[in-house]
Amino acid sequence: MKLTGKVIKCSDNIDTDVIIPARYLNTSKEEELAAHCMEDLIANFSEIARGAILVAGKNFGCGSSREHAPAALRASGIICVIAEDFARIFYRNAINIGLPILECLEAVVYCSDGDTLELELSEGTIHNIMNGDIFHAVPFPGFIQEIISEGGLMNMARKCTEVEGI
């Protein structure tokens, strides 16, 4: 799967309360979550997120285990999150809802806000179109790539039950 988007860069330790503030957790409507995603960190995030790649430092998605956080990012239009590393519960929640994520320290260090990246998820390659740099993340195994390409674990399960006639 190939993705292309502009970088929105943020720092280390972005927690789930920054991604989607607790005051908006009374809804699961994705359009409302998208409208408030990252608003306390980047005021115009909802305007610039569509088709963008979020590049963050270490421990992205730390804090609570709320599934609203990756859902808000996906609904806002973020097509992938690249970080040095992810909090484990965010990592799993992102896969479960089909939000592509990659761990790559070099991309975090050498990409800047506004750069254009071209990603090949199946290979884990990150190509910075602006300066020609190419970085390598460890790609997910095939079954996880399939979950992401199907839009998440629930969509994958629906597809499997339809195929098997369950």
C-alpha positions as CSV (number, residue, x, y, z in Angstrom):
1,M,0.0,0.0,0.0
2,K,1.5,3.4,-1.1
3,L,0.6,6.6,0.7
4,T,1.7,10.2,0.0
5,G,1.1,13.2,2.3
6,K,2.5,16.3,3.9
7,V,4.2,16.1,7.4
8,I,2.6,17.5,10.5
9,K,5.4,17.3,13.1
10,C,4.9,17.1,16.8
11,S,7.1,16.2,19.8
12,D,7.6,13.4,22.3
13,N,5.1,12.0,24.8
14,I,1.9,13.1,23.0
15,D,-0.7,11.5,25.2
16,T,-4.2,10.4,24.4
17,D,-5.7,13.4,26.2
18,V,-3.8,15.7,23.8
19,I,-4.9,13.6,20.8
20,I,-8.6,13.8,21.9
21,P,-9.3,15.8,25.1
22,A,-11.4,14.0,27.7
23,R,-14.1,16.6,27.5
24,Y,-15.0,15.1,24.1
25,L,-15.2,11.5,25.1
26,N,-18.9,11.6,25.6
27,T,-19.3,10.9,21.8
28,S,-18.1,8.2,19.5
29,K,-19.2,10.2,16.4
30,E,-16.0,10.3,14.3
31,E,-16.8,13.7,12.7
32,E,-17.0,15.3,16.1
33,L,-13.9,13.6,17.3
34,A,-12.1,14.8,14.2
35,A,-13.2,18.4,14.8
36,H,-11.5,18.4,18.2
37,C,-8.5,16.1,17.5
38,M,-5.2,17.7,18.7
39,E,-6.9,21.1,19.1
40,D,-5.1,21.9,22.4
41,L,-1.7,21.3,20.7
42,I,-2.2,22.5,17.1
43,A,-5.0,25.1,16.8
44,N,-5.8,24.5,13.1
45,F,-5.2,20.7,13.1
46,S,-8.7,19.9,11.8
47,E,-8.0,22.2,8.8
48,I,-4.5,20.7,7.9
49,A,-4.9,17.0,8.9
50,R,-6.8,15.7,5.8
51,G,-4.3,13.6,3.8
52,A,-1.4,14.4,6.2
53,I,1.2,12.2,7.9
54,L,1.7,12.9,11.6
55,V,5.4,12.5,12.6
56,A,6.0,12.4,16.3
57,G,8.7,11.6,18.7
58,K,8.9,8.8,21.3
59,N,6.0,7.3,23.3
60,F,3.2,8.6,21.0
61,G,-0.2,7.7,22.4
62,C,0.8,7.3,26.0
63,G,-1.8,7.8,28.8
64,S,-5.1,6.1,28.9
65,S,-6.2,3.2,26.7
66,R,-9.0,5.2,25.0
67,E,-9.8,3.9,21.5
68,H,-11.1,7.4,20.7
69,A,-7.5,8.6,20.1
70,P,-6.6,6.6,17.0
71,A,-10.2,6.9,15.8
72,A,-10.0,10.7,16.1
73,L,-6.7,10.8,14.1
74,R,-8.1,8.6,11.3
75,A,-11.4,10.6,11.2
76,S,-9.5,13.9,11.0
77,G,-7.8,12.6,7.8
78,I,-4.4,11.5,9.1
79,I,-3.3,8.8,6.7
80,C,-0.4,7.5,8.8
81,V,1.5,8.2,12.1
82,I,5.2,7.8,12.1
83,A,6.9,7.9,15.5
84,E,10.1,6.8,17.2
85,D,7.9,4.4,19.2
86,F,4.3,4.1,20.4
87,A,2.7,3.4,23.7
88,R,1.7,-0.3,23.3
89,I,-2.1,0.2,23.9
90,F,-2.2,3.0,21.2
91,Y,-0.2,0.8,18.9
92,R,-2.7,-2.1,19.2
93,N,-5.7,0.3,19.0
94,A,-4.4,1.9,15.8
95,I,-4.0,-1.5,14.2
96,N,-7.5,-2.6,15.4
97,I,-9.1,0.4,13.6
98,G,-6.9,0.3,10.6
99,L,-4.8,3.4,11.2
100,P,-1.4,2.8,9.6
101,I,1.6,3.5,11.9
102,L,5.3,3.1,11.5
103,E,8.2,3.3,13.9
104,C,11.3,5.0,12.5
105,L,13.6,7.2,14.5
106,E,15.5,8.4,11.4
107,A,12.3,9.7,9.8
108,V,11.4,11.5,13.0
109,V,14.8,13.2,13.2
110,Y,15.2,14.1,9.6
111,C,11.7,15.0,8.5
112,S,10.4,18.5,8.9
113,D,6.9,20.1,9.2
114,G,5.6,20.5,5.6
115,D,7.8,17.9,4.0
116,T,6.1,15.5,1.6
117,L,6.5,11.8,2.3
118,E,5.8,8.8,0.1
119,L,5.3,5.6,2.1
120,E,5.3,2.0,0.9
121,L,3.7,0.3,3.9
122,S,4.3,-3.3,2.7
123,E,8.1,-2.6,2.5
124,G,8.3,-0.1,5.4
125,T,10.0,2.5,3.2
126,I,9.6,6.2,3.8
127,H,10.8,8.5,1.0
128,N,11.1,12.2,1.7
129,I,10.2,13.7,-1.6
130,M,11.5,17.1,-0.6
131,N,15.2,16.1,-0.1
132,G,15.4,12.6,-1.4
133,D,16.1,10.9,1.9
134,I,14.9,7.3,2.2
135,F,14.2,5.7,5.6
136,H,13.3,2.2,6.6
137,A,10.8,1.1,9.2
138,V,10.1,-2.5,10.0
139,P,7.0,-3.4,7.9
140,F,4.2,-5.2,9.6
141,P,3.7,-8.9,8.9
142,G,1.2,-9.7,6.1
143,F,-1.7,-10.5,8.4
144,I,-1.5,-7.1,10.1
145,Q,-1.0,-5.3,6.7
146,E,-4.3,-7.0,5.7
147,I,-6.1,-5.8,8.8
148,I,-4.9,-2.3,8.1
149,S,-5.8,-2.4,4.4
150,E,-9.3,-3.7,5.3
151,G,-9.8,-0.7,7.5
152,G,-9.5,-2.5,10.8
153,L,-10.0,-5.7,12.7
154,M,-13.9,-5.5,12.7
155,N,-13.9,-5.0,8.9
156,M,-11.5,-7.9,8.5
157,A,-13.7,-10.1,10.6
158,R,-16.8,-9.1,8.6
159,K,-15.1,-9.9,5.4
160,C,-13.9,-13.3,6.7
161,T,-17.5,-14.3,7.8
162,E,-18.9,-13.2,4.5
163,V,-16.4,-15.3,2.6
164,E,-17.0,-18.3,4.8
165,G,-20.8,-17.8,4.8
166,I,-21.1,-17.5,8.6
